[in-house]
Amino acid sequence: MELILTNKSLFSKDKLFPLRCMFNKQRDMPPHQQEFSEVTFILEGEALHYSEPYGWEPTSAGDIWVIPPGGIHGYQKTNGLLIINLL
């Protein structure tokens, strides 16, 4: 596991209120760890989502993933996956 997303890299603009929301087309992303909480809303498409300790599971429109600080997750076999990330 080499990719670690940090508070410093994503919340450098406002250290007093670290909140960020992004809408994007998600592509395959290897499992990675992060220092912050993340809530992911799956709007369209499908993929396999990885989280520990559950491993790879199917995900599709309507699913919501909550990843705690230190959590590990990723995506593979993405197919038209549109998401909103609340970090």
N, C-alpha and C positions, 0 to 999 in steps of 0.2 A: 504494500500500500504506500505509494509515493505521493499521491496528491492529497494535500491537506488545505482546505479553504479556511482562511483566518479572519478574525474580526477586523484586523488592520487592513487586509486587502479589500474587503467589501464594504466597510463602514467608516472609511477615512474622512468623509465629509462632515458627519455629525456624531461625535463620540458620546454626546449626552443622550441622544435618542437614536440608538442603532436599529433602524427599521428600513427595510428595502423590499419593494415589490416589483417583480419582473414578469412580463408576459412574453413567452417565446415558444418557438418550435424546438422541442427537445430532440437532440440527436443522441446516438449511443454515447454513453459516458461510463468509464470504468468505475467500479466501486471506489469511493473516496470518503474521507473523514472530514468533518468540519467542526469548528469551535462554537457554533451558534445553533439555535433552533431553526428549523425550516418546516413550513407547512406547504405541501404541494397539492394543487387542485388540478386534476386531469380533466381537461375540457373536451378534447377530441382525440381520436386515434387509439393506438394500443402499443404495448411494449411488454417486456419483462422488466420488473423492478426488483433490485436486490436490496435487502436489508438484513442486518444481523439481529437475531439468530435465525431468521426464517429462510434465508437464501433467495433464490430467484422465484418470483411469483408473477402471474399475469396481472396486468393493470390496464384499465381502459376508462373511457369517459364516465364521470361520476365518482371515481375513486378519489380519496384524499389520503395523503401520506403525511404523518407527523414524524419528523426526525429530530431527536433531542441533541443537545450539544455533545460532541464526541461520537455521535452516531455515524454509522457507515451505510451508504446507499449508492446506487448507480442504476443505469439503464442499458438494456441491449435489445436488439431486434425491434427498434422503434419504427412505427409505421404511422405517419401523420400525427404524431403526438404533440398536441398543443397543451401547454400548461401555464399556470400562474404559480410562481414561487413567492411566498411571503417569508422573508428572512428576518 
